[in-house]
Structures are given as C-alpha cells and as structure tokens.
Amino acid sequence: MSVEELRARIVTLDSEIERQKNLLEKLENDRILTLRQLNAALDPVARLPLEISSEIFLQSLTWGAQHAPTLLLKICSAWADIALTTPALWTSVHIHFPCDDDVAKVLPIWFERTRGRPLSISISTCGFSYNWNHRVFDVLWRHGGQLKHFEIVLLMGNDELGTYHPVDLFAKTTPLSLPLLETVTIRCQLPKRGYLEHWILDLLRRAPNIVEVVLDNVTALEDSGAQMLVVPTLRRLMFGDTTETDDEILRALALPALEALSLPMRYISGDNLMAFIERSAAPLQDLALGWEYNILQSAQLHDCLRLIPTLTRFKMWHPSSEVIAELFTALADSPSLLPNLHNLTIHILDMDHSPAEISYVSWRTLVRALSTRRVEHLYIVSVEVSPPTDVLASLRELIAHGASIHVGIEEANFLVEWLSNENQDQRGC
C-alpha cells in the first residue's frame, strides 16, 4: 500500500474506533439505565407511593442517623430522587465546630432542598469561640427567616477549664428578623462558658413568636445597662433545676404569657422574683425553684406563691426541712394559697446531703393541706423516716381516688411498703 493509502486506512480505522467507542458508551449507559430499572422494580421502597417512601425516609432521621439525607443520596438513583423530592428530610441540620468553609458552601444547597420549610438547627462545639466559623453563621442568619428551632451545645474542652469566654454569635453578622423562631436551647458542659446578656436579649427581641427558652449550665455575664424587655409570646423559660445556670437575666425580662418557669435561684433574690412575677402578671402553671444557694426565704416564697393562684405544678429542689415545714403550714392554714395545686414535687437535701427527716407534725399538716386541694401527684424524696400510720392511711385514700404518690427515697416508696405489709396482715387474718 502506498503512503496515501496507509494514511487513508488510518483515518478509516480512527473513525471506526470512534464509532465503536460511542456505541460502547451507549451500551454502557443503556446497561446502567436498565440496571436502575431492575433495582427499582426489585426495590420495595421504590415501588411504594411517594408519600409512604418519603415517610420511611423521614423516620430514618429519628433513628439517630445525623447524615441520613446525604447517605440516602448514595444508595441508588431511585432513593436519591425520593430524598430530593422530600423537603422535610432537609429541614434538620446539625453542625459541629470547628469546621471549614466548605460547610458554608454546602449549606445554601441543603437549605434550597427544604423549599422554604421551617428549619431546626443544632450546633455543637468543643473549642473556643474563635474556632467558630462565622461564614457558617452568616449563611445561617441569612436563612433566619426559616429558623424555627435553634440549639447550641457547648462540649467540654480541656483548654477551657477555669476561664470565662464570652460568646457572641452576632459578632460578624446580625439577623434582621427571626419570625418563625419558637425554641432556643443553650446547653453547656463547660463550667464557665459565658454569654453576654445583651446577646440573649437581642435574640429574643428578634423573635416575635418565641415560645420556649432553655438555658442549661450557662453563665450569663453581667451586661450593665440592659433595658427591660417584654416578650409577649414566651411560655416556657427553663434555667435548669440543679445546674450552675445563672439566672440574672430574669431581672431584665417581663413575660406576660409565661406558663412554666424553672429557676435555680442562684443570683435572683426573693425580691427580684417577686418583682418579676408582679410585672409579668403571667398565668404561671408550672414553677420549679432551687434552694442550693439559700437565697429564697420562706416568707418571700409564700408572698410569691400568693401572686400565682393559677399554679398547678410546683417543684422544689434542695429546700431544708424547715422550709418544707413552713410551706406545709402555710398551705394548711390558707386554702387560698395555691388553690389549684395538683402536682407537688420536693427534692429535699439535708446539710450533709443525706436523706432528711420530716416531723410527724409536718406530715399531719401536709395531709390537712392536701385535704383542701385536688392533688394528683405527690413526690417527696429523700426522707429516711416513714410518715406515721394515720398519715399513710390518709395518703392511701388519695391513691384510691387516682393520685400518684411517692414518699421516701428514689429507690423505695414508704407507701408501697406500708400497703404491702397491710395486705399481708389482712391475708393473715
């Protein structure tokens, strides 16, 4: 063959090779498509109606799979299609700091898949605030109009013990409004992690529909000049029961819709609590107070309770036996004090952290107080001496009418033991 013929032959072969490559690529694509169709035909999830398969995927979020949405995208195209057409699957986001800027790039794509639905965002960090990526917060606040539930969990870090580090999530970017925000939770494993009061107040000010705030083991650093803030929608404010949470911020709040309040009474005095109750004039139904810091005196407590006739549930953490005795007397002598009380829970703490002792007189006074109220739940621990027999008999009558009663220590209920012994005696007769 001549040179020209050889060159022509090469061109022909190249053309045939290219044609065969295109044919092979088409065959491979056809195979992939057919395989997907086979998988879809065999996949029980893909054969289900979209609303059912979507619900199955949503349930996978409750099984503890933090990255369930992205994992579903990697199973097969049918599952990916279902995941991408289920906006509710993308409405919960968990971010762990420190993180790089790639998270800030991915979040807009993630949020776009929600199609404008309300967001639940949880943030956890085990480092200093300077490890926080404010580009991520910039993206979050730009989608603040969708934010409904917001949680921050500050984990223990070895380099943060014994020092205060104020946190200001608005340091770089401030959201204009958080119209859908209903719940805010800030939990700390750090003993001295601080939040500036003005940051928390500013967050509440920008959330016209806030319903619940939980501050657990949080140190609210003093911020002079904080103006009184009225939050007309807040119904639950929980500072924690026995945590080290600071409660000073209560002095700057008026909450006319408040229904549930939990206070460690660490810095808030009885006068402060009284002033808060008076200016809020709220229909408070659930109240938990702590005595670990011995700030609240009995007379102040009784004055506060007289301002809350709507109260149905009252919990006391670590009051002394004397405080308990004086409360029982006040309830017995004044039927108008907490007339709607249905649930009374008392965790007594003796001076040496051992079970406390309530006198027989106080037990009988409690029975007299309960006789004028429809108590459905009574829980008193830890006491080491059983109430007298006549008191146990009176409490048994309450149980017969549907009340739940536990008196004793966490592991043992004097009333159960007494009823068991009484039944044995009856069978013996």
GURO-187580 format. One line per field, with one value per residue (C-alpha): residue number from 1; residue in three letters; x, y, z. Coordinates in Angstrom, 1 decimal, always signed. Layout:
num c(NUM ...)
residu c(ala ...)
c1 c(X ...)
c2 c(Y ...)
c3 c(Z ...)
This chain:
num c(1 2 3 4 5 6 7 8 9 10 11 12 13 14 15 16 17 18 19 20 21 22 23 24 25 26 27 28 29 30 31 32 33 34 35 36 37 38 39 40 41 42 43 44 45 46 47 48 49 50 51 52 53 54 55 56 57 58 59 60 61 62 63 64 65 66 67 68 69 70 71 72 73 74 75 76 77 78 79 80 81 82 83 84 85 86 87 88 89 90 91 92 93 94 95 96 97 98 99 100 101 102 103 104 105 106 107 108 109 110 111 112 113 114 115 116 117 118 119 120 121 122 123 124 125 126 127 128 129 130 131 132 133 134 135 136 137 138 139 140 141 142 143 144 145 146 147 148 149 150 151 152 153 154 155 156 157 158 159 160 161 162 163 164 165 166 167 168 169 170 171 172 173 174 175 176 177 178 179 180 181 182 183 184 185 186 187 188 189 190 191 192 193 194 195 196 197 198 199 200 201 202 203 204 205 206 207 208 209 210 211 212 213 214 215 216 217 218 219 220 221 222 223 224 225 226 227 228 229 230 231 232 233 234 235 236 237 238 239 240 241 242 243 244 245 246 247 248 249 250 251 252 253 254 255 256 257 258 259 260 261 262 263 264 265 266 267 268 269 270 271 272 273 274 275 276 277 278 279 280 281 282 283 284 285 286 287 288 289 290 291 292 293 294 295 296 297 298 299 300 301 302 303 304 305 306 307 308 309 310 311 312 313 314 315 316 317 318 319 320 321 322 323 324 325 326 327 328 329 330 331 332 333 334 335 336 337 338 339 340 341 342 343 344 345 346 347 348 349 350 351 352 353 354 355 356 357 358 359 360 361 362 363 364 365 366 367 368 369 370 371 372 373 374 375 376 377 378 379 380 381 382 383 384 385 386 387 388 389 390 391 392 393 394 395 396 397 398 399 400 401 402 403 404 405 406 407 408 409 410 411 412 413 414 415 416 417 418 419 420 421 422 423 424 425 426 427 428 429)
residu c(met ser val glu glu leu arg ala arg ile val thr leu asp ser glu ile glu arg gln lys asn leu leu glu lys leu glu asn asp arg ile leu thr leu arg gln leu asn ala ala leu asp pro val ala arg leu pro leu glu ile ser ser glu ile phe leu gln ser leu thr trp gly ala gln his ala pro thr leu leu leu lys ile cys ser ala trp ala asp ile ala leu thr thr pro ala leu trp thr ser val his ile his phe pro cys asp asp asp val ala lys val leu pro ile trp phe glu arg thr arg gly arg pro leu ser ile ser ile ser thr cys gly phe ser tyr asn trp asn his arg val phe asp val leu trp arg his gly gly gln leu lys his phe glu ile val leu leu met gly asn asp glu leu gly thr tyr his pro val asp leu phe ala lys thr thr pro leu ser leu pro leu leu glu thr val thr ile arg cys gln leu pro lys arg gly tyr leu glu his trp ile leu asp leu leu arg arg ala pro asn ile val glu val val leu asp asn val thr ala leu glu asp ser gly ala gln met leu val val pro thr leu arg arg leu met phe gly asp thr thr glu thr asp asp glu ile leu arg ala leu ala leu pro ala leu glu ala leu ser leu pro met arg tyr ile ser gly asp asn leu met ala phe ile glu arg ser ala ala pro leu gln asp leu ala leu gly trp glu tyr asn ile leu gln ser ala gln leu his asp cys leu arg leu ile pro thr leu thr arg phe lys met trp his pro ser ser glu val ile ala glu leu phe thr ala leu ala asp ser pro ser leu leu pro asn leu his asn leu thr ile his ile leu asp met asp his ser pro ala glu ile ser tyr val ser trp arg thr leu val arg ala leu ser thr arg arg val glu his leu tyr ile val ser val glu val ser pro pro thr asp val leu ala ser leu arg glu leu ile ala his gly ala ser ile his val gly ile glu glu ala asn phe leu val glu trp leu ser asn glu asn gln asp gln arg gly cys)
c1 c(+0.0 +1.2 +1.7 -1.5 -3.5 -2.0 -3.0 -6.5 -6.7 -5.7 -8.4 -10.9 -9.8 -9.9 -13.4 -14.5 -12.8 -14.7 -17.9 -17.3 -16.5 -19.7 -21.6 -19.9 -20.7 -24.3 -24.4 -22.9 -25.4 -28.3 -27.0 -26.9 -30.4 -31.7 -29.9 -31.6 -34.9 -34.3 -33.3 -36.4 -38.5 -37.0 -36.7 -39.7 -39.2 -39.1 -42.4 -44.2 -46.2 -44.0 -45.8 -45.1 -41.4 -40.9 -42.3 -40.0 -37.0 -38.3 -38.5 -34.8 -34.0 -35.4 -33.1 -30.1 -28.6 -27.3 -26.3 -29.3 -30.3 -26.8 -26.5 -29.8 -28.4 -25.6 -27.8 -29.2 -30.8 -34.4 -33.6 -31.9 -34.9 -37.1 -34.8 -34.6 -38.3 -38.9 -38.2 -38.9 -35.9 -33.6 -35.2 -32.9 -29.3 -26.5 -23.2 -20.1 -17.5 -14.7 -15.5 -14.1 -15.6 -16.9 -19.8 -20.7 -20.7 -22.9 -25.5 -27.2 -27.7 -29.0 -31.4 -32.6 -33.8 -36.2 -38.2 -38.7 -39.9 -39.0 -35.5 -34.3 -30.6 -28.3 -24.8 -22.2 -18.6 -15.8 -13.5 -13.1 -15.4 -12.5 -12.8 -16.3 -16.7 -18.6 -19.0 -21.3 -23.2 -23.5 -25.3 -27.5 -28.6 -29.3 -31.8 -33.0 -36.5 -36.8 -35.3 -37.9 -35.8 -32.2 -29.9 -26.3 -24.4 -21.0 -19.0 -16.2 -12.7 -9.5 -8.2 -11.3 -11.3 -11.3 -11.7 -14.5 -15.0 -17.9 -19.7 -21.3 -22.9 -23.7 -20.1 -19.9 -23.4 -26.7 -30.0 -32.6 -35.5 -36.3 -40.0 -40.5 -38.2 -40.1 -37.5 -33.9 -31.8 -28.3 -26.6 -23.1 -20.8 -18.3 -18.5 -17.6 -18.8 -20.3 -23.0 -23.4 -26.8 -27.4 -26.9 -29.7 -32.0 -31.2 -32.1 -35.4 -36.1 -35.7 -38.0 -41.6 -43.0 -40.6 -42.3 -39.5 -36.0 -33.8 -30.5 -28.8 -25.5 -25.0 -23.1 -24.8 -22.1 -23.2 -24.0 -24.7 -27.4 -29.7 -33.1 -36.3 -37.6 -41.2 -41.6 -45.3 -45.2 -42.7 -44.5 -41.6 -38.3 -36.1 -32.9 -32.4 -33.1 -29.8 -27.4 -25.0 -27.0 -27.0 -30.5 -29.6 -31.2 -34.6 -34.3 -34.4 -37.5 -41.3 -43.1 -46.9 -47.7 -45.3 -46.7 -43.6 -40.6 -37.6 -35.2 -32.1 -32.3 -28.5 -28.4 -32.1 -33.3 -36.8 -37.4 -36.3 -38.6 -41.5 -40.8 -40.7 -44.0 -45.7 -44.6 -45.3 -48.7 -48.5 -50.8 -48.0 -48.9 -45.6 -42.9 -39.6 -37.3 -33.9 -32.6 -29.0 -27.8 -30.2 -31.3 -35.1 -36.6 -39.9 -41.8 -40.6 -41.7 -45.2 -45.6 -44.6 -46.9 -49.8 -49.4 -49.7 -53.2 -53.0 -50.1 -50.9 -47.4 -44.8 -41.3 -38.7 -35.1 -33.0 -35.0 -34.3 -36.7 -37.6 -38.6 -40.8 -42.5 -43.3 -44.7 -47.0 -48.2 -48.9 -50.8 -52.9 -53.7 -54.5 -56.7 -56.5 -52.7 -52.2 -55.8 -55.3 -52.2 -52.4 -48.7 -46.2 -42.6 -40.0 -36.4 -35.1 -31.4 -30.1 -27.0 -24.7 -26.5 -28.2 -31.9 -33.8 -36.3 -39.8 -41.5 -44.8 -46.4 -45.3 -46.7 -50.1 -50.0 -49.4 -52.4 -54.5 -53.2 -53.9 -57.5 -58.5 -56.8 -57.2 -53.7 -53.0 -49.2 -47.1 -43.4 -41.2 -37.6 -35.3 -36.7 -35.4 -38.2 -41.7 -44.7 -47.0 -49.6 -52.5 -50.8 -50.1 -53.8 -54.8 -52.4 -53.9 -57.3 -55.8 -54.3 -57.7 -59.0 -56.4 -53.4 -49.8 -47.8 -44.1 -42.7 -39.3 -36.1 -35.6 -35.5 -38.1 -41.6 -42.8 -46.4 -45.9 -44.1 -46.9 -49.6 -47.8 -47.5 -51.1 -52.3 -50.2 -51.7 -55.2 -54.4 -53.1 -56.3)
c2 c(+0.0 +3.5 +6.1 +7.8 +4.6 +3.9 +7.3 +6.9 +3.5 +5.0 +7.7 +4.9 +3.0 +6.1 +6.7 +3.2 +3.2 +6.4 +4.9 +1.8 +3.9 +5.8 +2.5 +1.1 +4.3 +4.0 +0.3 +1.1 +3.9 +1.6 -1.1 +1.4 +2.6 -1.0 -1.9 +1.1 +0.0 -3.5 -2.2 +0.0 -3.0 -5.1 -2.3 -2.3 +1.3 +2.5 +0.6 +2.4 +5.6 +8.7 +9.8 +6.4 +6.2 +9.8 +9.0 +6.0 +8.2 +10.8 +8.1 +7.3 +10.7 +9.6 +6.6 +8.7 +8.9 +12.5 +12.4 +10.3 +12.7 +12.6 +8.9 +8.3 +10.1 +7.5 +4.3 +4.5 +6.9 +5.9 +6.6 +9.9 +11.0 +10.3 +12.1 +15.2 +15.4 +15.2 +18.7 +17.8 +15.5 +18.5 +20.7 +19.5 +20.4 +19.6 +21.4 +20.6 +23.3 +23.8 +23.3 +24.7 +27.0 +24.0 +23.8 +27.4 +26.5 +23.4 +24.9 +27.0 +23.9 +22.0 +24.8 +25.1 +21.5 +22.5 +24.6 +27.3 +25.0 +25.9 +24.8 +23.1 +23.9 +22.3 +23.4 +21.8 +22.8 +21.7 +24.6 +28.3 +30.8 +31.7 +28.2 +29.0 +29.7 +32.9 +32.3 +29.4 +31.7 +34.3 +31.6 +30.6 +34.1 +34.8 +32.0 +33.3 +33.7 +29.9 +29.2 +27.6 +25.6 +26.6 +24.7 +25.2 +22.5 +23.5 +20.4 +20.2 +21.2 +20.5 +24.0 +25.9 +25.0 +27.8 +30.7 +32.8 +33.0 +35.2 +34.1 +36.4 +34.7 +38.1 +39.2 +39.2 +39.1 +40.1 +38.6 +41.3 +39.1 +35.6 +35.5 +31.7 +31.1 +29.3 +27.5 +28.3 +25.9 +26.6 +23.7 +23.7 +21.1 +23.9 +25.2 +28.7 +29.4 +32.8 +34.5 +38.2 +39.2 +41.6 +38.8 +36.6 +39.7 +40.6 +37.1 +37.3 +40.8 +39.5 +36.5 +37.8 +34.2 +32.7 +30.2 +28.4 +29.2 +26.7 +27.8 +24.8 +25.3 +28.7 +31.7 +34.9 +37.5 +40.8 +43.4 +46.8 +49.0 +46.2 +47.6 +45.9 +43.6 +42.5 +39.1 +38.6 +35.1 +33.3 +30.5 +28.4 +29.7 +26.9 +27.8 +24.3 +22.7 +21.9 +23.2 +26.1 +28.2 +31.9 +33.5 +37.2 +37.9 +37.4 +40.9 +42.4 +40.4 +40.7 +37.6 +38.1 +34.8 +32.6 +29.3 +27.3 +28.7 +26.8 +28.8 +27.7 +30.9 +31.4 +35.2 +36.1 +37.1 +36.7 +40.4 +40.0 +37.1 +39.0 +41.9 +39.7 +37.9 +41.3 +43.0 +39.9 +39.0 +35.8 +32.7 +30.7 +27.0 +25.2 +26.5 +24.9 +26.7 +25.7 +26.3 +25.3 +28.8 +29.6 +32.9 +32.4 +32.7 +31.1 +34.4 +35.6 +32.2 +32.5 +36.1 +35.0 +32.0 +34.2 +36.1 +32.9 +31.4 +29.7 +27.4 +23.7 +22.2 +23.2 +21.6 +22.4 +21.5 +21.1 +23.1 +22.5 +20.6 +23.9 +25.5 +22.4 +22.5 +26.2 +25.7 +22.8 +25.1 +28.0 +25.7 +24.1 +27.5 +29.3 +27.3 +30.3 +29.7 +27.7 +26.6 +24.8 +22.9 +19.4 +18.3 +18.8 +17.6 +18.1 +17.0 +17.6 +17.9 +17.8 +19.7 +16.7 +15.6 +12.7 +11.9 +14.4 +13.9 +15.5 +15.6 +13.8 +17.2 +18.4 +15.2 +15.7 +19.3 +18.2 +15.9 +18.9 +21.0 +18.2 +17.9 +21.2 +20.6 +18.1 +16.7 +14.2 +13.8 +13.9 +13.1 +13.8 +12.5 +11.9 +11.2 +8.4 +8.1 +6.9 +9.1 +8.0 +5.3 +7.8 +9.9 +6.8 +5.9 +9.4 +9.2 +5.8 +7.4 +9.8 +6.9 +5.3 +8.4 +8.2 +10.1 +9.1 +9.3 +8.6 +9.3 +8.0 +7.7 +7.4 +3.6 +3.0 +4.2 +4.1 +4.0 +0.9 -0.9 +0.0 -1.1 -4.4 -5.0 -4.1 -6.6 -9.3 -8.6 -8.8 -12.1 -13.4 -12.6)
c3 c(+0.0 -0.7 +1.8 +0.8 +1.1 +4.6 +5.8 +4.4 +6.2 +9.5 +9.1 +8.4 +11.5 +13.7 +12.5 +13.2 +16.7 +17.5 +16.3 +18.4 +21.4 +21.0 +20.6 +23.7 +25.7 +24.6 +25.6 +29.0 +29.6 +28.5 +30.9 +33.7 +32.9 +32.7 +35.9 +37.7 +36.3 +37.6 +41.0 +41.1 +40.1 +42.9 +45.5 +47.8 +48.7 +45.1 +44.4 +47.2 +46.7 +47.2 +50.4 +52.0 +50.9 +52.0 +55.4 +55.7 +55.0 +57.5 +60.2 +59.5 +61.0 +64.3 +64.4 +65.2 +61.7 +61.7 +58.0 +56.8 +54.0 +52.3 +52.9 +51.1 +48.1 +47.7 +47.8 +44.3 +41.9 +42.9 +46.6 +45.6 +43.7 +46.7 +49.1 +46.8 +46.5 +50.3 +51.5 +55.2 +55.1 +54.8 +57.5 +60.3 +60.3 +62.8 +62.5 +64.6 +65.1 +64.3 +60.6 +57.3 +54.7 +52.7 +55.2 +54.4 +50.7 +51.2 +53.5 +50.8 +48.6 +51.7 +52.6 +48.9 +49.2 +52.0 +49.6 +52.3 +55.1 +58.7 +59.9 +63.0 +63.5 +66.1 +66.7 +68.9 +69.6 +71.9 +71.2 +71.9 +70.2 +67.8 +66.4 +65.3 +61.6 +61.2 +57.5 +58.5 +60.9 +58.0 +56.0 +58.9 +59.7 +56.0 +56.3 +59.6 +58.2 +58.1 +61.5 +63.9 +66.4 +67.4 +69.8 +70.8 +72.7 +74.1 +74.9 +77.4 +76.1 +78.0 +77.4 +78.7 +82.4 +84.8 +82.4 +81.1 +77.4 +76.4 +73.3 +70.8 +67.8 +66.3 +66.3 +62.5 +61.2 +62.8 +61.5 +60.8 +62.0 +63.1 +62.5 +62.8 +65.8 +68.5 +70.7 +71.7 +73.7 +75.0 +76.9 +78.3 +79.6 +80.3 +83.9 +82.9 +79.4 +79.3 +77.2 +77.1 +78.4 +75.6 +73.0 +74.6 +74.9 +71.3 +70.2 +72.0 +70.6 +67.0 +67.6 +67.7 +68.1 +70.6 +72.8 +74.8 +76.0 +77.8 +79.4 +80.9 +82.8 +81.1 +82.7 +81.6 +82.0 +83.6 +81.0 +82.5 +81.0 +79.8 +79.2 +80.3 +77.6 +77.3 +75.5 +75.0 +73.4 +75.7 +77.6 +78.9 +80.5 +81.9 +83.7 +84.9 +88.2 +89.9 +87.3 +87.6 +85.3 +86.0 +86.3 +86.5 +83.1 +84.7 +86.1 +82.6 +81.4 +81.6 +80.3 +80.4 +78.7 +80.8 +81.8 +83.0 +84.9 +86.3 +88.4 +90.3 +92.4 +92.1 +92.0 +91.8 +95.3 +96.6 +96.0 +92.4 +91.9 +93.4 +91.1 +88.1 +89.0 +89.6 +86.4 +84.2 +85.8 +83.9 +84.1 +85.5 +85.9 +86.4 +88.8 +89.9 +92.4 +93.8 +97.3 +96.8 +97.3 +100.2 +98.8 +99.0 +102.5 +103.4 +103.9 +100.4 +98.9 +100.4 +99.2 +95.6 +95.7 +96.7 +93.5 +91.4 +92.1 +88.6 +89.7 +89.3 +89.4 +92.0 +92.3 +95.0 +94.7 +97.9 +100.4 +104.1 +106.3 +108.0 +104.6 +103.9 +107.3 +106.9 +103.4 +104.7 +107.5 +105.1 +102.7 +105.5 +107.2 +103.9 +101.5 +99.1 +98.7 +95.6 +95.4 +92.0 +93.1 +91.6 +91.4 +94.3 +93.9 +96.6 +96.4 +100.0 +100.7 +104.2 +105.2 +104.7 +101.5 +103.3 +103.5 +105.6 +108.3 +108.3 +111.7 +112.4 +113.0 +109.5 +107.9 +109.5 +108.5 +104.9 +105.0 +106.2 +103.3 +100.8 +102.0 +100.5 +97.1 +94.3 +94.3 +91.6 +92.0 +95.2 +95.1 +98.2 +98.4 +100.1 +103.6 +105.9 +108.4 +107.3 +108.0 +110.8 +110.1 +110.1 +107.5 +105.4 +105.7 +104.5 +101.6 +100.7 +100.3 +97.8 +95.9 +95.8 +94.1 +91.4 +92.9 +92.2 +95.5 +96.2 +99.6 +100.7 +98.7 +95.0 +95.2 +97.8 +98.5 +102.1 +101.0 +98.8 +101.6 +104.1 +101.7 +101.1 +104.8 +105.4 +102.7 +104.3 +107.7 +106.2 +104.4 +107.7 +109.4)
